Amino acid sequence: MCSLLKARVAKGVLFTLLMTGAARGYAAEKTLYVYGVAPTSAQIADWDIDVRGQDGAGLPPGKGSVDDGAEIFSQQCALCHGTFGEGANRFPKLAGGDGTLTAERPEPTVGSYWPFAPTLFDYINRAMPMQAPRTLKTDEVYAVAAYILNLNNIVPNDFVADKDSLPKVKMPNHDNFSWKDPRPDTHVEPCMTKCADPRDVKIVSTAEGGSLTPRTTGPLDDMRPK
């Protein structure tokens, strides 16, 4: 019985070694993924919709005028944002708010706060209208962006938005953004050896008092329309 058991164990070990070697050889030839399939170029293109603010990279072909945007806005956007971007039903304003960012109740609208015109297209394209995002055609998105910029007196009545004109629009608050992070902790190089002792790490500065974020000094927000 002992000899028979040893023989069976030996055969089992040999079988395991053979199967392991075969599996390693097969894995070396081809990497297997147990889920999903490789996406097609068309599927990737459907998700590749981001637009860069600085230069408008990613803006698609198409165009839209202020007049066309006014009509589309009245049908798709006015219920929440008001006919002239003044805000409705507690939804945010899109126009106005000039000079309020440092006030007790700042109004961060497209005209008073937004840094880049191309990202206005990007946000509308991916997120609006709220109840049915991604349903507007490209020309309609351009038109709505043109109308909102016009509401804020940033572009003239005959402005036509497209991939060439939007990046050239200078937003009023562009120069008030800080494009370099002043916090020293974001510039620390990662280390694998000779790292600093955590006990020696100290906070040397904070954003407190830096006028980076408006502080509420008045009563608590009572949910009144801004």
HELIX and SHEET records of a PDB file:
HELIX    1   1 CYS A    2  GLU A   29  1                                  28    
HELIX    2   2 SER A   41  TRP A   47  1                                   7    
HELIX    3   3 VAL A   66  GLN A   76  1                                  11    
HELIX    4   4 ALA A   78  HIS A   81  1                                   4    
HELIX    5   5 PRO A  118  ALA A  127  1                                  10    
HELIX    6   6 THR A  138  LEU A  151  1                                  14    
HELIX    7   7 LEU A  166  LYS A  168  5                                   3    
HELIX    8   8 HIS A  174  ASN A  176  5                                   3    
HELIX    9   9 PRO A  184  HIS A  187  5                                   4    
HELIX   10  10 PRO A  198  ASP A  200  5                                   3    
SHEET    1   A 2 LYS A  63  SER A  65  0                                        
SHEET    2   A 2 VAL A 160  ASP A 162 -1                                        
END                                                                             
